[in-house]
């Protein structure tokens, strides 16, 4: 009995030591730390897949670094999938989740997400300038850039959620938008910090513009949007706060991070993020 009690309490204890926020910090800094090796000439992450605007599907995928060109596009995609699966599976295990269910669901989510990104990078969807259209031999384009992949992913999610509810429920184990966005925020923040530290002029410019942006976005836009959402449209605090962050700070990451901070239901920041994506297009 005592052995069973110890085993059953292990995930709870571990979960208490590492919550989702700290897990995002650990994974984000791990990725950033590996990227720093490139300063010494050793690229440990160059095998990750990169998707370019394409007219010929065979040219859509390639490794980020030329040193890994031998992997090919499909090889880089598989390597990226395996790396994400291993790191995230370890991460969700520390949160007490079912790793097996997560791994299976994540495989499906990754396939849907990357297929959406590839489709969104098709030249007829993504090519912006006349020069790009001429390059790919096309005479029209929706001009969405490869961010059109976000729209395809959003439409895919709407179809699955509304017409395939059982499949959507099965995928839920791997649908962790807050965790994924938080990891991205950590990596982006560390990247900006290092870039600024290496360029004094850039650092001073970032500090000046950052201070102005704080005053403008947080003290003016955020307050106005929150007031309008609450008083004019009658939105609850749960909806008004992520909406104000998403619009004033202008980003999906802001909406999701704010939703997590106020412990909003997962659907709230996701829907607000969808609104931000649509408005950008």
C-alpha positions as CSV (number, residue, x, y, z in Angstrom):
1,X,0.0,0.0,0.0
2,X,2.8,2.4,0.9
3,X,4.5,1.8,-2.4
4,X,1.3,2.4,-4.3
5,X,0.8,5.7,-2.4
6,X,4.3,6.9,-3.2
7,X,3.9,6.1,-6.9
8,X,0.5,7.8,-7.1
9,X,1.8,10.9,-5.4
10,X,4.9,11.3,-7.7
11,X,3.1,13.1,-10.6
12,X,1.4,15.4,-8.2
13,X,4.6,16.3,-6.4
14,X,6.4,16.8,-9.7
15,X,3.5,18.9,-11.0
16,X,3.8,21.1,-7.9
17,X,7.5,21.7,-8.6
18,X,7.1,22.7,-12.3
19,X,4.0,24.4,-13.5
20,X,3.2,25.3,-17.1
21,X,4.9,28.8,-16.9
22,X,8.2,27.4,-15.6
23,X,8.0,24.5,-18.1
24,X,7.8,27.1,-20.9
25,X,10.8,28.9,-19.5
26,X,12.9,25.7,-19.3
27,X,12.0,24.5,-22.8
28,X,12.4,28.0,-24.3
29,X,15.8,28.5,-22.7
30,X,16.9,25.0,-23.7
31,X,16.2,25.7,-27.4
32,X,17.8,29.1,-27.1
33,X,20.9,27.6,-25.4
34,X,21.3,25.1,-28.2
35,X,21.0,27.9,-30.8
36,X,23.9,29.8,-29.1
37,X,26.3,27.1,-30.2
38,X,26.1,28.5,-33.7
39,X,28.2,31.5,-32.5
40,X,31.1,29.1,-32.2
41,X,30.4,27.6,-35.7
42,X,28.4,24.6,-34.5
43,X,24.8,24.6,-35.7
44,X,22.9,22.2,-33.6
45,X,19.4,23.2,-34.8
46,X,20.0,23.7,-38.5
47,X,18.2,20.5,-39.3
48,X,14.9,22.1,-38.4
49,X,12.5,22.3,-41.4
50,X,11.9,25.6,-43.2
51,X,9.0,26.2,-45.5
52,X,9.3,28.6,-48.5
53,X,6.7,30.0,-50.9
54,X,6.5,27.5,-53.7
55,X,4.8,26.6,-57.0
56,X,6.4,23.2,-57.1
57,X,5.6,21.2,-54.0
58,X,9.0,19.5,-54.1
59,X,10.6,22.8,-53.4
60,X,8.4,23.7,-50.4
61,X,10.5,22.2,-47.6
62,X,14.2,22.3,-46.8
63,X,16.5,22.3,-43.7
64,X,17.2,25.8,-42.3
65,X,21.0,25.4,-42.6
66,X,22.7,24.4,-45.8
67,X,25.0,22.1,-43.8
68,X,22.0,19.8,-43.4
69,X,20.9,19.9,-47.0
70,X,21.6,16.1,-47.2
71,X,18.5,15.6,-45.0
72,X,16.2,16.9,-47.7
73,X,12.8,18.6,-47.0
74,X,11.0,15.5,-45.8
75,X,13.9,14.4,-43.6
76,X,14.0,17.9,-42.0
77,X,10.3,17.7,-41.4
78,X,10.5,14.3,-39.7
79,X,13.5,15.5,-37.6
80,X,11.5,18.5,-36.5
81,X,8.5,16.3,-35.6
82,X,10.6,13.9,-33.6
83,X,12.4,16.6,-31.7
84,X,9.2,18.4,-30.8
85,X,7.5,15.2,-29.8
86,X,10.4,14.1,-27.5
87,X,10.8,17.5,-25.8
88,X,7.1,18.2,-25.4
89,X,6.3,14.7,-24.2
90,X,8.9,15.0,-21.5
91,X,7.4,18.4,-20.6
92,X,3.8,17.3,-20.4
93,X,5.0,14.3,-18.3
94,X,6.2,16.7,-15.7
95,X,2.7,18.2,-15.7
96,X,1.1,14.9,-14.9
97,X,-0.4,14.3,-18.3
98,X,-0.8,11.0,-20.1
99,X,2.3,10.9,-22.3
100,X,1.0,8.2,-24.6
101,X,-2.3,10.0,-25.3
102,X,-0.4,13.2,-25.8
103,X,2.1,11.7,-28.3
104,X,-0.6,10.1,-30.4
105,X,-2.7,13.3,-30.4
106,X,0.3,15.5,-31.0
107,X,1.2,13.5,-34.1
108,X,-2.2,14.3,-35.6
109,X,-2.1,18.0,-34.6
110,X,1.4,18.4,-36.0
111,X,0.3,16.8,-39.3
112,X,-2.7,19.1,-39.6
113,X,-0.8,22.2,-38.5
114,X,2.1,21.7,-40.9
115,X,-0.1,20.7,-43.8
116,X,-2.0,24.0,-43.2
117,X,1.3,25.9,-43.2
118,X,2.5,24.2,-46.4
119,X,-0.8,24.9,-48.2
120,X,-0.7,28.5,-47.0
121,X,2.8,28.9,-48.6
122,X,1.5,27.9,-52.0
123,X,2.4,30.7,-54.5
124,X,-1.2,31.4,-55.5
125,X,-1.9,32.1,-51.8
126,X,1.4,33.6,-50.5
127,X,3.1,35.4,-53.3
128,X,2.9,39.2,-52.7
129,X,4.8,41.2,-55.2
130,X,4.6,41.1,-59.0
131,X,8.2,40.0,-59.0
132,X,7.3,37.0,-56.9
133,X,4.4,36.1,-59.2
134,X,6.7,36.3,-62.2
135,X,9.3,34.2,-60.4
136,X,6.7,31.4,-59.9
137,X,5.1,31.8,-63.3
138,X,1.6,32.8,-62.0
139,X,-0.6,35.7,-62.9
140,X,-2.6,36.0,-59.7
141,X,-2.3,35.5,-56.0
142,X,-4.2,36.2,-52.8
143,X,-1.1,38.0,-51.5
144,X,-1.4,36.7,-48.0
145,X,2.3,35.8,-47.6
146,X,3.0,32.4,-46.1
147,X,1.0,33.6,-43.0
148,X,-2.0,32.4,-45.1
149,X,-1.2,29.2,-43.4
150,X,-2.7,30.6,-40.2
151,X,-6.0,31.1,-42.1
152,X,-5.9,27.5,-43.4
153,X,-5.2,26.2,-39.9
154,X,-8.0,28.3,-38.5
155,X,-10.5,27.0,-41.1
156,X,-9.3,23.4,-40.4
157,X,-9.9,23.9,-36.7
158,X,-13.4,25.3,-37.3
159,X,-14.3,22.3,-39.5
160,X,-12.9,19.8,-37.0
161,X,-14.6,21.5,-34.0
162,X,-18.0,21.8,-35.6
163,X,-18.3,18.7,-37.8
164,X,-16.0,16.2,-36.1
165,X,-16.6,16.7,-32.4
166,X,-15.3,13.3,-31.4
167,X,-12.1,13.8,-33.3
168,X,-11.8,17.3,-31.7
169,X,-12.2,15.8,-28.2
170,X,-9.6,13.1,-29.0
171,X,-7.1,15.8,-30.1
172,X,-7.7,17.8,-26.9
173,X,-4.8,16.1,-25.1
174,X,-2.3,17.8,-27.5
175,X,-4.2,21.2,-27.8
176,X,-2.1,23.3,-25.5
177,X,-1.9,26.7,-27.2
178,X,-0.9,28.6,-24.0
179,X,2.1,26.3,-23.4
180,X,3.3,26.6,-27.1
181,X,2.9,30.3,-27.2
182,X,4.7,30.8,-23.8
183,X,7.7,28.8,-25.1
184,X,7.7,30.9,-28.3
185,X,7.6,34.1,-26.2
186,X,10.6,33.0,-24.1
187,X,12.6,32.2,-27.3
188,X,11.7,35.4,-28.9
189,X,12.5,37.5,-25.8
190,X,15.9,35.8,-25.4
191,X,16.7,36.4,-29.1
192,X,15.8,40.1,-29.0
193,X,17.9,40.5,-25.8
194,X,21.0,39.0,-27.4
195,X,20.5,40.9,-30.7
196,X,20.1,44.2,-28.7
197,X,23.2,43.4,-26.6
198,X,25.3,42.9,-29.7
199,X,24.2,46.3,-31.2
200,X,24.4,49.3,-28.9
201,X,22.4,51.5,-31.3
202,X,19.7,48.9,-31.7
203,X,19.6,48.4,-27.9
204,X,19.1,52.1,-27.2
205,X,16.5,52.3,-30.0
206,X,14.6,49.3,-28.6
207,X,14.6,50.9,-25.1
208,X,13.2,54.2,-26.4
209,X,10.6,52.6,-28.7
210,X,9.8,50.1,-26.0
211,X,9.1,52.8,-23.5
212,X,6.9,54.7,-26.0
213,X,5.0,51.5,-26.9
214,X,4.4,50.7,-23.2
215,X,2.8,54.1,-22.7
216,X,0.8,53.9,-26.0
217,X,-0.3,50.3,-25.8
218,X,-0.8,49.7,-22.1
219,X,-1.9,53.1,-20.8
220,X,-3.9,54.3,-23.7
221,X,-5.1,51.7,-26.2
222,X,-5.5,48.9,-23.7
223,X,-7.6,50.9,-21.3
224,X,-9.8,52.3,-24.0
225,X,-10.5,48.9,-25.6
226,X,-11.1,47.3,-22.2
227,X,-13.6,50.2,-21.3
228,X,-15.4,49.9,-24.7
229,X,-15.6,46.1,-24.4
230,X,-17.0,46.2,-20.9
231,X,-19.3,49.3,-21.0
232,X,-20.5,49.4,-24.6
233,X,-20.5,45.7,-25.6
234,X,-21.2,44.2,-22.1
235,X,-18.3,41.7,-22.3
236,X,-17.2,40.0,-19.2
237,X,-13.8,40.6,-17.7
238,X,-12.7,37.1,-18.9
239,X,-13.3,38.2,-22.5
240,X,-12.4,41.9,-22.2
241,X,-8.9,41.5,-20.9
242,X,-7.5,39.1,-23.6
243,X,-9.4,41.2,-26.3
244,X,-7.8,44.4,-25.1
245,X,-4.3,42.8,-25.0
246,X,-4.7,41.2,-28.4
247,X,-5.8,44.4,-30.1
248,X,-3.7,47.0,-28.2
249,X,-0.5,45.0,-28.1
250,X,-1.4,43.6,-31.5
251,X,-0.7,39.9,-31.3
252,X,-1.8,36.4,-30.7
253,X,0.9,35.9,-28.1
254,X,-0.4,38.8,-26.0
255,X,-4.0,37.5,-26.0
256,X,-3.0,34.0,-25.0
257,X,-0.5,35.1,-22.4
258,X,-3.1,37.4,-20.9
259,X,-5.7,34.7,-20.9
260,X,-3.4,32.4,-19.0
261,X,-2.6,35.1,-16.5
262,X,-6.2,35.7,-15.6
263,X,-7.0,32.0,-15.8
264,X,-9.6,32.4,-18.6
265,X,-11.1,29.3,-20.1
266,X,-8.8,28.0,-22.9
267,X,-11.5,28.8,-25.6
268,X,-11.4,32.5,-24.8
269,X,-7.8,33.4,-25.8
270,X,-8.0,31.0,-28.7
271,X,-11.1,32.7,-30.1
272,X,-9.6,36.2,-29.5
273,X,-6.4,35.0,-31.3
274,X,-8.5,33.9,-34.2
275,X,-10.0,37.4,-34.4
276,X,-6.5,38.9,-34.4
277,X,-5.4,36.7,-37.2
278,X,-8.4,37.5,-39.3
279,X,-8.0,41.2,-38.8
280,X,-4.4,41.1,-40.0
281,X,-5.5,39.6,-43.2
